[in-house]
Amino acid sequence: MAASLLERTAPDYQASLLPADHDDRPPRARILHVFEQLEALEQKHDYHGCPFVAAAVEVKSPEHPASVVARRQKDKLTAFFEQEAERGGAHDPAHLAQQLTLVFDGASARSVVQAQRLNGLAVVTATALLDAAGISDSLE
């Protein structure tokens, strides 16, 4: 399971969410891109939530190799958010990154557990956090 997550799932899933390295939009737009992509993925018929959260919940042991892989992948997402938050001038980039990861994971889980579309909820919630952190649309 760990090998499958790392070798097959991680590269495709992250590539479908994160902006390209050469994407020169402001940090706010790059962060919101992740939530827009989540909402686009969620619209697909075969979406079953974040595969890393699903794997960790399934194995239930934080020491299991699949949980370790899942945690590392979630840490990469949080690191992306923190880097962009820092570039965007957030007051506390690390805290904002944790909040954004929580919204991402919660939105993903909600769409599966409630079997309802997000209908913009993830983007709106992330936007509120970015507003509160003082991250504007401009490049600084």
KEKOL-73880 format. One record per atom (N, C-alpha, C): residue number from 1; residue in three letters; x, y, z. Coordinates in Angstrom, 1 decimal, padded with zeros to 4 digits. Last residue first. Example, Ala and Ser with C-alpha at 12.3 -4.5 7.8 and 13.67 -1.06 7.14 Angstrom:
2
+------+------+--------+--------+--------+
: resi : resn :     c1 :     c2 :     c3 :
+------+------+--------+--------+--------+
:    2 :  SER :  012.8 : -002.2 :  007.1 :
:    2 :  SER :  013.7 : -001.1 :  007.1 :
:    2 :  SER :  012.9 :  000.0 :  007.9 :
:    1 :  ALA :  013.2 : -005.7 :  007.8 :
:    1 :  ALA :  012.3 : -004.5 :  007.8 :
:    1 :  ALA :  013.2 : -003.3 :  007.8 :
+------+------+--------+--------+--------+
END
This chain:
140
+------+------+--------+--------+--------+
: resi : resn :     c1 :     c2 :     c3 :
+------+------+--------+--------+--------+
:  140 :  GLU :  004.3 :  040.8 : -004.5 :
:  140 :  GLU :  005.1 :  041.7 : -003.6 :
:  140 :  GLU :  006.5 :  041.3 : -003.7 :
:  139 :  LEU :  001.5 :  040.8 : -006.5 :
:  139 :  LEU :  002.8 :  040.2 : -006.3 :
:  139 :  LEU :  003.6 :  041.2 : -005.5 :
:  138 :  SER : -001.9 :  040.8 : -005.2 :
:  138 :  SER : -000.8 :  041.4 : -005.9 :
:  138 :  SER :  000.5 :  040.6 : -005.6 :
:  137 :  ASP : -004.0 :  039.9 : -003.8 :
:  137 :  ASP : -003.8 :  039.4 : -005.1 :
:  137 :  ASP : -002.6 :  039.9 : -005.8 :
:  136 :  SER : -002.9 :  039.3 : -000.3 :
:  136 :  SER : -003.7 :  040.0 : -001.4 :
:  136 :  SER : -003.4 :  039.3 : -002.7 :
:  135 :  ILE : -003.3 :  038.2 :  002.8 :
:  135 :  ILE : -002.7 :  037.8 :  001.6 :
:  135 :  ILE : -003.5 :  038.4 :  000.4 :
:  134 :  GLY : -004.2 :  038.4 :  005.5 :
:  134 :  GLY : -003.7 :  039.6 :  004.8 :
:  134 :  GLY : -003.0 :  039.3 :  003.5 :
:  133 :  ALA : -005.5 :  036.5 :  006.8 :
:  133 :  ALA : -004.0 :  036.5 :  006.9 :
:  133 :  ALA : -003.4 :  037.7 :  006.2 :
:  132 :  ALA : -008.1 :  036.9 :  006.0 :
:  132 :  ALA : -007.7 :  037.1 :  007.4 :
:  132 :  ALA : -006.2 :  037.2 :  007.6 :
:  131 :  ASP : -007.8 :  036.1 :  003.3 :
:  131 :  ASP : -008.2 :  037.4 :  003.6 :
:  131 :  ASP : -007.8 :  037.8 :  005.1 :
:  130 :  LEU : -007.3 :  033.4 :  003.7 :
:  130 :  LEU : -006.3 :  034.2 :  003.0 :
:  130 :  LEU : -006.6 :  035.7 :  003.3 :
:  129 :  LEU : -009.7 :  032.5 :  004.9 :
:  129 :  LEU : -008.4 :  032.4 :  005.6 :
:  129 :  LEU : -007.3 :  033.3 :  005.0 :
:  128 :  ALA : -011.4 :  033.0 :  002.8 :
:  128 :  ALA : -011.6 :  033.7 :  004.0 :
:  128 :  ALA : -010.3 :  033.7 :  004.9 :
:  127 :  THR : -010.4 :  031.2 :  000.9 :
:  127 :  THR : -010.4 :  032.7 :  000.6 :
:  127 :  THR : -010.5 :  033.5 :  001.9 :
:  126 :  ALA : -011.1 :  028.8 :  002.0 :
:  126 :  ALA : -009.7 :  029.1 :  001.9 :
:  126 :  ALA : -009.5 :  030.6 :  001.6 :
:  125 :  THR : -013.9 :  029.1 :  001.8 :
:  125 :  THR : -013.3 :  028.9 :  003.1 :
:  125 :  THR : -011.8 :  029.3 :  003.0 :
:  124 :  VAL : -014.2 :  029.1 : -001.0 :
:  124 :  VAL : -014.7 :  030.2 : -000.2 :
:  124 :  VAL : -014.0 :  030.2 :  001.2 :
:  123 :  VAL : -013.2 :  026.6 : -001.7 :
:  123 :  VAL : -012.5 :  027.9 : -002.2 :
:  123 :  VAL : -012.9 :  029.0 : -001.4 :
:  122 :  ALA : -014.9 :  024.9 : -000.4 :
:  122 :  ALA : -013.5 :  024.8 : -000.1 :
:  122 :  ALA : -012.8 :  026.1 : -000.6 :
:  121 :  LEU : -017.5 :  025.6 : -001.6 :
:  121 :  LEU : -017.2 :  025.7 : -000.2 :
:  121 :  LEU : -015.7 :  025.7 :  000.2 :
:  120 :  GLY : -018.1 :  025.1 : -004.2 :
:  120 :  GLY : -017.4 :  026.3 : -003.9 :
:  120 :  GLY : -017.0 :  026.4 : -002.5 :
:  119 :  ASN : -019.5 :  022.6 : -004.0 :
:  119 :  ASN : -020.2 :  023.8 : -004.6 :
:  119 :  ASN : -019.5 :  025.0 : -004.2 :
:  118 :  LEU : -019.1 :  020.0 : -003.1 :
:  118 :  LEU : -018.6 :  021.1 : -002.3 :
:  118 :  LEU : -019.2 :  022.4 : -002.8 :
:  117 :  ARG : -021.8 :  017.6 : -003.2 :
:  117 :  ARG : -020.8 :  018.4 : -003.9 :
:  117 :  ARG : -020.4 :  019.6 : -002.9 :
:  116 :  GLN : -022.1 :  014.8 : -001.0 :
:  116 :  GLN : -022.6 :  016.0 : -001.5 :
:  116 :  GLN : -021.4 :  016.8 : -002.2 :
:  115 :  ALA : -021.5 :  012.8 :  000.8 :
:  115 :  ALA : -021.9 :  012.4 : -000.6 :
:  115 :  ALA : -022.7 :  013.6 : -001.2 :
:  114 :  GLN : -020.5 :  013.1 :  003.3 :
:  114 :  GLN : -021.8 :  013.6 :  003.1 :
:  114 :  GLN : -022.4 :  013.3 :  001.7 :
:  113 :  VAL : -018.0 :  011.8 :  002.8 :
:  113 :  VAL : -018.9 :  011.3 :  003.9 :
:  113 :  VAL : -020.3 :  011.8 :  003.7 :
:  112 :  VAL : -017.0 :  013.2 :  000.5 :
:  112 :  VAL : -017.1 :  011.7 :  000.5 :
:  112 :  VAL : -018.2 :  011.3 :  001.6 :
:  111 :  SER : -016.9 :  015.8 :  001.2 :
:  111 :  SER : -017.6 :  015.5 :  000.0 :
:  111 :  SER : -017.8 :  014.0 : -000.1 :
:  110 :  ARG : -015.5 :  015.7 :  003.7 :
:  110 :  ARG : -016.9 :  016.1 :  003.6 :
:  110 :  ARG : -017.6 :  015.6 :  002.4 :
:  109 :  ALA : -012.9 :  015.2 :  002.8 :
:  109 :  ALA : -013.6 :  014.2 :  003.6 :
:  109 :  ALA : -015.1 :  014.5 :  003.6 :
:  108 :  SER : -012.3 :  017.6 :  001.5 :
:  108 :  SER : -012.2 :  016.3 :  000.8 :
:  108 :  SER : -013.0 :  015.2 :  001.5 :
:  107 :  ALA : -012.6 :  019.4 :  003.5 :
:  107 :  ALA : -013.4 :  019.5 :  002.3 :
:  107 :  ALA : -013.5 :  018.2 :  001.6 :
:  106 :  GLY : -010.6 :  018.6 :  005.3 :
:  106 :  GLY : -012.0 :  018.6 :  005.7 :
:  106 :  GLY : -012.9 :  018.6 :  004.5 :
:  105 :  ASP : -008.3 :  019.0 :  003.8 :
:  105 :  ASP : -008.6 :  017.6 :  004.2 :
:  105 :  ASP : -010.1 :  017.5 :  004.6 :
:  104 :  PHE : -008.5 :  021.8 :  003.4 :
:  104 :  PHE : -008.4 :  020.9 :  002.2 :
:  104 :  PHE : -008.8 :  019.5 :  002.7 :
:  103 :  VAL : -008.6 :  022.7 :  006.0 :
:  103 :  VAL : -009.7 :  023.0 :  005.1 :
:  103 :  VAL : -009.7 :  022.0 :  003.9 :
:  102 :  LEU : -006.0 :  021.9 :  006.8 :
:  102 :  LEU : -007.2 :  021.4 :  007.5 :
:  102 :  LEU : -008.5 :  021.6 :  006.7 :
:  101 :  THR : -004.4 :  023.3 :  005.1 :
:  101 :  THR : -004.4 :  021.9 :  005.0 :
:  101 :  THR : -005.6 :  021.3 :  005.7 :
:  100 :  LEU : -005.0 :  025.9 :  006.1 :
:  100 :  LEU : -005.3 :  025.6 :  004.8 :
:  100 :  LEU : -005.4 :  024.0 :  004.5 :
:   99 :  GLN : -003.9 :  025.7 :  008.7 :
:   99 :  GLN : -005.3 :  025.9 :  008.6 :
:   99 :  GLN : -005.8 :  025.5 :  007.1 :
:   98 :  GLN : -001.2 :  025.3 :  008.1 :
:   98 :  GLN : -001.9 :  024.3 :  008.8 :
:   98 :  GLN : -003.4 :  024.4 :  008.7 :
:   97 :  ALA : -000.7 :  027.8 :  006.9 :
:   97 :  ALA : -000.5 :  026.6 :  006.1 :
:   97 :  ALA : -001.3 :  025.4 :  006.8 :
:   96 :  LEU : -001.1 :  029.5 :  009.1 :
:   96 :  LEU : -002.0 :  029.6 :  007.9 :
:   96 :  LEU : -001.9 :  028.3 :  007.1 :
:   95 :  HIS :  001.1 :  028.8 :  010.6 :
:   95 :  HIS : -000.2 :  028.6 :  011.1 :
:   95 :  HIS : -001.3 :  028.6 :  010.0 :
:   94 :  ALA :  003.2 :  029.6 :  008.9 :
:   94 :  ALA :  003.1 :  028.2 :  009.3 :
:   94 :  ALA :  001.7 :  027.9 :  009.8 :
:   93 :  PRO :  002.8 :  032.4 :  008.6 :
:   93 :  PRO :  002.7 :  031.5 :  007.4 :
:   93 :  PRO :  002.5 :  030.0 :  007.9 :
:   92 :  ASP :  001.5 :  034.8 :  010.0 :
:   92 :  ASP :  002.1 :  033.6 :  010.6 :
:   92 :  ASP :  001.9 :  032.5 :  009.5 :
:   91 :  HIS :  001.0 :  036.9 :  008.2 :
:   91 :  HIS :  001.5 :  037.2 :  009.5 :
:   91 :  HIS :  002.1 :  036.0 :  010.2 :
:   90 :  ALA :  002.0 :  036.6 :  004.8 :
:   90 :  ALA :  001.1 :  036.2 :  005.9 :
:   90 :  ALA :  001.8 :  036.6 :  007.2 :
:   89 :  GLY :  003.2 :  037.3 :  002.4 :
:   89 :  GLY :  003.3 :  038.2 :  003.5 :
:   89 :  GLY :  002.3 :  037.9 :  004.6 :
:   88 :  GLY :  003.5 :  035.6 :  000.3 :
:   88 :  GLY :  002.3 :  036.5 :  000.2 :
:   88 :  GLY :  002.3 :  037.5 :  001.4 :
:   87 :  ARG :  005.6 :  034.0 :  001.0 :
:   87 :  ARG :  005.8 :  034.9 : -000.1 :
:   87 :  ARG :  004.7 :  036.0 : -000.2 :
:   86 :  GLU :  004.2 :  032.6 :  003.1 :
:   86 :  GLU :  005.3 :  033.5 :  003.4 :
:   86 :  GLU :  005.6 :  034.5 :  002.2 :
:   85 :  ALA :  002.4 :  031.3 :  001.5 :
:   85 :  ALA :  001.9 :  032.2 :  002.5 :
:   85 :  ALA :  003.0 :  033.2 :  002.9 :
:   84 :  GLU :  004.0 :  029.6 :  000.0 :
:   84 :  GLU :  003.3 :  030.6 : -000.7 :
:   84 :  GLU :  002.7 :  031.7 :  000.3 :
:   83 :  GLN :  005.1 :  028.0 :  002.1 :
:   83 :  GLN :  006.0 :  028.8 :  001.2 :
:   83 :  GLN :  005.2 :  029.9 :  000.5 :
:   82 :  GLU :  002.7 :  026.9 :  003.1 :
:   82 :  GLU :  003.6 :  027.8 :  004.0 :
:   82 :  GLU :  004.5 :  028.6 :  003.1 :
:   81 :  PHE :  001.8 :  025.3 :  001.0 :
:   81 :  PHE :  001.0 :  026.4 :  001.5 :
:   81 :  PHE :  001.8 :  027.4 :  002.3 :
:   80 :  PHE :  004.0 :  023.6 :  000.8 :
:   80 :  PHE :  003.6 :  024.4 : -000.3 :
:   80 :  PHE :  002.8 :  025.6 :  000.2 :
:   79 :  ALA :  003.7 :  022.3 :  003.3 :
:   79 :  ALA :  004.9 :  023.1 :  003.0 :
:   79 :  ALA :  004.7 :  024.0 :  001.8 :
:   78 :  THR :  001.3 :  021.0 :  003.0 :
:   78 :  THR :  001.4 :  022.1 :  004.0 :
:   78 :  THR :  002.6 :  022.9 :  003.7 :
:   77 :  LEU :  002.1 :  019.2 :  001.0 :
:   77 :  LEU :  001.1 :  020.2 :  000.7 :
:   77 :  LEU :  001.1 :  021.3 :  001.7 :
:   76 :  LYS :  004.0 :  017.8 :  002.5 :
:   76 :  LYS :  004.4 :  018.5 :  001.3 :
:   76 :  LYS :  003.4 :  019.5 :  000.9 :
:   75 :  ASP :  002.4 :  016.6 :  004.5 :
:   75 :  ASP :  003.4 :  017.6 :  004.9 :
:   75 :  ASP :  003.9 :  018.4 :  003.7 :
:   74 :  LYS :  001.1 :  014.8 :  002.9 :
:   74 :  LYS :  000.3 :  015.9 :  003.5 :
:   74 :  LYS :  001.3 :  017.0 :  003.9 :
:   73 :  GLN :  003.2 :  013.1 :  002.4 :
:   73 :  GLN :  002.6 :  013.8 :  001.3 :
:   73 :  GLN :  001.8 :  015.0 :  001.8 :
:   72 :  ARG :  003.8 :  012.2 :  005.0 :
:   72 :  ARG :  004.8 :  012.9 :  004.2 :
:   72 :  ARG :  004.2 :  013.7 :  003.0 :
:   71 :  ARG :  001.4 :  010.8 :  005.5 :
:   71 :  ARG :  001.8 :  012.0 :  006.3 :
:   71 :  ARG :  002.8 :  012.8 :  005.6 :
:   70 :  ALA :  001.6 :  008.7 :  003.6 :
:   70 :  ALA :  000.5 :  009.7 :  003.6 :
:   70 :  ALA :  000.8 :  011.0 :  004.4 :
:   69 :  VAL :  003.9 :  007.4 :  004.6 :
:   69 :  VAL :  003.8 :  008.0 :  003.2 :
:   69 :  VAL :  002.7 :  009.0 :  003.1 :
:   68 :  VAL :  002.9 :  006.6 :  007.1 :
:   68 :  VAL :  004.1 :  007.4 :  007.0 :
:   68 :  VAL :  004.1 :  008.1 :  005.6 :
:   67 :  SER :  000.8 :  005.0 :  006.3 :
:   67 :  SER :  000.5 :  006.2 :  007.1 :
:   67 :  SER :  001.7 :  007.2 :  007.0 :
:   66 :  ALA :  002.2 :  002.9 :  005.1 :
:   66 :  ALA :  001.2 :  003.7 :  004.3 :
:   66 :  ALA :  000.9 :  005.0 :  005.0 :
:   65 :  PRO :  003.7 :  001.8 :  007.3 :
:   65 :  PRO :  004.3 :  002.5 :  006.2 :
:   65 :  PRO :  003.4 :  003.3 :  005.3 :
:   64 :  HIS :  002.4 :  002.6 :  010.5 :
:   64 :  HIS :  002.3 :  001.8 :  009.3 :
:   64 :  HIS :  002.9 :  002.6 :  008.2 :
:   63 :  GLU :  002.3 :  004.4 :  012.6 :
:   63 :  GLU :  003.6 :  003.8 :  012.3 :
:   63 :  GLU :  003.5 :  003.0 :  011.0 :
:   62 :  PRO : -000.4 :  005.0 :  013.0 :
:   62 :  PRO :  000.5 :  006.1 :  012.5 :
:   62 :  PRO :  001.9 :  005.6 :  012.1 :
:   61 :  SER : -002.9 :  003.0 :  011.9 :
:   61 :  SER : -001.7 :  003.0 :  012.7 :
:   61 :  SER : -000.8 :  004.1 :  012.2 :
:   60 :  LYS : -005.1 :  002.9 :  010.1 :
:   60 :  LYS : -005.3 :  003.3 :  011.5 :
:   60 :  LYS : -004.0 :  003.4 :  012.4 :
:   59 :  VAL : -005.7 :  002.2 :  007.5 :
:   59 :  VAL : -004.7 :  001.4 :  008.3 :
:   59 :  VAL : -004.7 :  001.7 :  009.8 :
:   58 :  GLU : -007.7 :  004.1 :  006.8 :
:   58 :  GLU : -007.9 :  002.7 :  006.6 :
:   58 :  GLU : -006.9 :  001.9 :  007.5 :
:   57 :  VAL : -006.6 :  006.6 :  007.3 :
:   57 :  VAL : -007.8 :  006.2 :  008.1 :
:   57 :  VAL : -008.0 :  004.7 :  008.0 :
:   56 :  ALA : -004.5 :  006.6 :  005.4 :
:   56 :  ALA : -004.2 :  006.7 :  006.9 :
:   56 :  ALA : -005.4 :  006.2 :  007.7 :
:   55 :  ALA : -006.0 :  006.4 :  003.0 :
:   55 :  ALA : -005.1 :  005.3 :  003.4 :
:   55 :  ALA : -004.8 :  005.4 :  004.9 :
:   54 :  ALA : -007.5 :  008.8 :  003.1 :
:   54 :  ALA : -008.2 :  007.5 :  003.1 :
:   54 :  ALA : -007.3 :  006.4 :  003.5 :
:   53 :  VAL : -005.4 :  010.7 :  003.0 :
:   53 :  VAL : -006.3 :  010.6 :  004.2 :
:   53 :  VAL : -007.0 :  009.3 :  004.3 :
:   52 :  PHE : -004.5 :  010.0 :  000.5 :
:   52 :  PHE : -003.6 :  009.9 :  001.6 :
:   52 :  PHE : -004.4 :  009.9 :  002.9 :
:   51 :  PRO : -006.6 :  010.5 : -001.3 :
:   51 :  PRO : -006.1 :  009.1 : -001.2 :
:   51 :  PRO : -005.2 :  009.0 :  000.0 :
:   50 :  CYS : -009.3 :  012.5 : -000.6 :
:   50 :  CYS : -007.9 :  012.5 : -000.7 :
:   50 :  CYS : -007.4 :  011.1 : -000.4 :
:   49 :  GLY : -012.2 :  011.1 : -002.4 :
:   49 :  GLY : -011.5 :  011.9 : -001.4 :
:   49 :  GLY : -010.0 :  011.8 : -001.6 :
:   48 :  HIS : -012.9 :  009.8 : -004.6 :
:   48 :  HIS : -013.2 :  009.1 : -003.3 :
:   48 :  HIS : -012.4 :  009.9 : -002.2 :
:   47 :  TYR : -014.3 :  010.2 : -007.8 :
:   47 :  TYR : -013.6 :  010.9 : -006.7 :
:   47 :  TYR : -014.0 :  010.2 : -005.4 :
:   46 :  ASP : -015.6 :  009.4 : -010.1 :
:   46 :  ASP : -014.8 :  008.4 : -009.4 :
:   46 :  ASP : -014.0 :  009.0 : -008.2 :
:   45 :  HIS : -016.9 :  011.5 : -011.3 :
:   45 :  HIS : -017.7 :  010.5 : -010.7 :
:   45 :  HIS : -016.9 :  009.5 : -009.8 :
:   44 :  LYS : -015.7 :  014.8 : -010.4 :
:   44 :  LYS : -015.6 :  013.6 : -011.2 :
:   44 :  LYS : -016.3 :  012.5 : -010.5 :
:   43 :  GLN : -015.8 :  016.9 : -008.7 :
:   43 :  GLN : -016.9 :  016.8 : -009.6 :
:   43 :  GLN : -016.9 :  015.5 : -010.4 :
:   42 :  GLU : -013.4 :  016.8 : -007.4 :
:   42 :  GLU : -014.5 :  016.3 : -006.7 :
:   42 :  GLU : -015.7 :  016.1 : -007.6 :
:   41 :  LEU : -011.7 :  018.1 : -009.2 :
:   41 :  LEU : -011.6 :  016.7 : -009.0 :
:   41 :  LEU : -012.8 :  016.1 : -008.4 :
:   40 :  ALA : -012.6 :  020.7 : -008.7 :
:   40 :  ALA : -012.8 :  020.1 : -010.0 :
:   40 :  ALA : -012.7 :  018.6 : -010.0 :
:   39 :  GLU : -011.9 :  021.1 : -006.0 :
:   39 :  GLU : -013.3 :  021.1 : -006.4 :
:   39 :  GLU : -013.6 :  020.6 : -007.8 :
:   38 :  LEU : -009.1 :  020.9 : -006.3 :
:   38 :  LEU : -009.9 :  019.9 : -005.5 :
:   38 :  LEU : -011.3 :  019.9 : -005.9 :
:   37 :  GLN : -008.7 :  023.2 : -007.9 :
:   37 :  GLN : -008.5 :  021.8 : -008.5 :
:   37 :  GLN : -009.1 :  020.7 : -007.6 :
:   36 :  GLU : -009.3 :  025.1 : -006.0 :
:   36 :  GLU : -010.1 :  025.0 : -007.3 :
:   36 :  GLU : -009.9 :  023.7 : -007.9 :
:   35 :  PHE : -007.3 :  024.6 : -004.2 :
:   35 :  PHE : -008.7 :  024.4 : -003.8 :
:   35 :  PHE : -009.7 :  024.4 : -005.0 :
:   34 :  VAL : -005.1 :  025.3 : -005.7 :
:   34 :  VAL : -005.2 :  024.0 : -005.1 :
:   34 :  VAL : -006.6 :  023.7 : -004.8 :
:   33 :  HIS : -005.6 :  028.0 : -006.3 :
:   33 :  HIS : -005.5 :  027.0 : -007.4 :
:   33 :  HIS : -005.7 :  025.6 : -006.9 :
:   32 :  LEU : -005.1 :  029.3 : -004.0 :
:   32 :  LEU : -006.5 :  029.1 : -004.4 :
:   32 :  LEU : -006.6 :  028.1 : -005.5 :
:   31 :  ILE : -002.3 :  029.5 : -004.2 :
:   31 :  ILE : -002.9 :  028.7 : -003.1 :
:   31 :  ILE : -004.4 :  028.3 : -003.5 :
:   30 :  ARG : -002.0 :  031.1 : -006.4 :
:   30 :  ARG : -001.4 :  029.8 : -006.4 :
:   30 :  ARG : -002.0 :  028.9 : -005.3 :
:   29 :  ALA : -003.3 :  033.4 : -005.6 :
:   29 :  ALA : -003.8 :  032.7 : -006.7 :
:   29 :  ALA : -003.3 :  031.2 : -006.8 :
:   28 :  ARG : -001.5 :  034.2 : -003.5 :
:   28 :  ARG : -002.9 :  033.9 : -003.3 :
:   28 :  ARG : -003.5 :  033.1 : -004.4 :
:   27 :  PRO :  001.0 :  034.5 : -004.9 :
:   27 :  PRO :  000.8 :  033.4 : -004.0 :
:   27 :  PRO : -000.7 :  033.1 : -003.7 :
:   26 :  PRO :  000.4 :  035.4 : -008.4 :
:   26 :  PRO :  000.7 :  035.7 : -007.0 :
:   26 :  PRO :  000.4 :  034.5 : -006.1 :
:   25 :  ARG :  001.8 :  033.3 : -011.1 :
:   25 :  ARG :  000.7 :  034.1 : -010.5 :
:   25 :  ARG :  001.1 :  034.4 : -009.0 :
:   24 :  ASP :  003.6 :  031.9 : -012.6 :
:   24 :  ASP :  004.1 :  033.1 : -011.9 :
:   24 :  ASP :  003.0 :  033.9 : -011.4 :
:   23 :  ASP :  004.4 :  028.6 : -013.0 :
:   23 :  ASP :  003.2 :  029.5 : -012.8 :
:   23 :  ASP :  003.6 :  030.7 : -012.0 :
:   22 :  HIS :  006.4 :  026.8 : -013.1 :
:   22 :  HIS :  006.6 :  028.1 : -013.9 :
:   22 :  HIS :  005.4 :  029.0 : -013.8 :
:   21 :  ASP :  005.4 :  024.7 : -011.7 :
:   21 :  ASP :  006.6 :  025.4 : -011.1 :
:   21 :  ASP :  006.7 :  026.8 : -011.8 :
:   20 :  ALA :  001.8 :  024.6 : -011.7 :
:   20 :  ALA :  003.1 :  024.3 : -012.3 :
:   20 :  ALA :  004.2 :  025.2 : -011.7 :
:   19 :  PRO : -000.1 :  024.1 : -008.6 :
:   19 :  PRO :  000.3 :  024.8 : -009.9 :
:   19 :  PRO :  001.6 :  024.4 : -010.4 :
:   18 :  LEU : -001.4 :  020.9 : -007.6 :
:   18 :  LEU : -000.5 :  022.0 : -007.4 :
:   18 :  LEU : -000.3 :  022.8 : -008.7 :
:   17 :  LEU : -003.2 :  018.8 : -008.5 :
:   17 :  LEU : -003.6 :  019.9 : -007.5 :
:   17 :  LEU : -002.7 :  021.1 : -007.6 :
:   16 :  SER : -002.1 :  017.0 : -010.2 :
:   16 :  SER : -003.4 :  017.5 : -010.5 :
:   16 :  SER : -003.9 :  018.6 : -009.6 :
:   15 :  ALA :  000.3 :  016.4 : -008.9 :
:   15 :  ALA :  000.3 :  017.2 : -010.2 :
:   15 :  ALA : -001.0 :  017.7 : -010.6 :
:   14 :  GLN : -000.7 :  014.9 : -006.8 :
:   14 :  GLN : -000.1 :  016.2 : -006.5 :
:   14 :  GLN :  000.0 :  017.1 : -007.8 :
:   13 :  TYR : -001.6 :  012.7 : -008.2 :
:   13 :  TYR : -002.5 :  013.4 : -007.4 :
:   13 :  TYR : -002.0 :  014.8 : -007.2 :
:   12 :  ASP :  000.7 :  011.7 : -009.5 :
:   12 :  ASP : -000.4 :  012.1 : -010.3 :
:   12 :  ASP : -001.4 :  013.0 : -009.5 :
:   11 :  PRO :  002.5 :  011.1 : -007.3 :
:   11 :  PRO :  002.9 :  012.0 : -008.4 :
:   11 :  PRO :  001.7 :  012.6 : -009.2 :
:   10 :  ALA :  000.9 :  009.4 : -005.5 :
:   10 :  ALA :  001.4 :  010.7 : -005.2 :
:   10 :  ALA :  001.7 :  011.6 : -006.4 :
:    9 :  THR :  000.2 :  006.9 : -006.8 :
:    9 :  THR : -000.8 :  007.9 : -006.5 :
:    9 :  THR : -000.2 :  009.3 : -006.3 :
:    8 :  ARG :  002.6 :  005.5 : -007.4 :
:    8 :  ARG :  001.5 :  005.7 : -008.4 :
:    8 :  ARG :  000.6 :  006.8 : -008.1 :
:    7 :  GLU :  004.5 :  005.6 : -005.3 :
:    7 :  GLU :  004.9 :  005.5 : -006.7 :
:    7 :  GLU :  003.8 :  005.8 : -007.7 :
:    6 :  LEU :  003.1 :  005.9 : -002.9 :
:    6 :  LEU :  004.3 :  006.7 : -003.2 :
:    6 :  LEU :  004.6 :  006.8 : -004.7 :
:    5 :  LEU :  001.0 :  004.1 : -003.0 :
:    5 :  LEU :  000.8 :  005.5 : -002.7 :
:    5 :  LEU :  001.9 :  006.4 : -003.2 :
:    4 :  SER :  002.5 :  001.7 : -003.4 :
:    4 :  SER :  001.5 :  002.2 : -004.4 :
:    4 :  SER :  001.2 :  003.7 : -004.2 :
:    3 :  ALA :  004.0 :  001.6 : -001.1 :
:    3 :  ALA :  004.6 :  001.7 : -002.4 :
:    3 :  ALA :  003.7 :  002.2 : -003.4 :
:    2 :  ALA :  001.9 :  001.2 :  000.8 :
:    2 :  ALA :  002.8 :  002.4 :  000.9 :
:    2 :  ALA :  003.5 :  002.6 : -000.5 :
:    1 :  MET :  000.8 : -001.2 :  000.0 :
:    1 :  MET :  000.0 :  000.0 :  000.0 :
:    1 :  MET :  000.9 :  001.3 :  000.0 :
+------+------+--------+--------+--------+
END
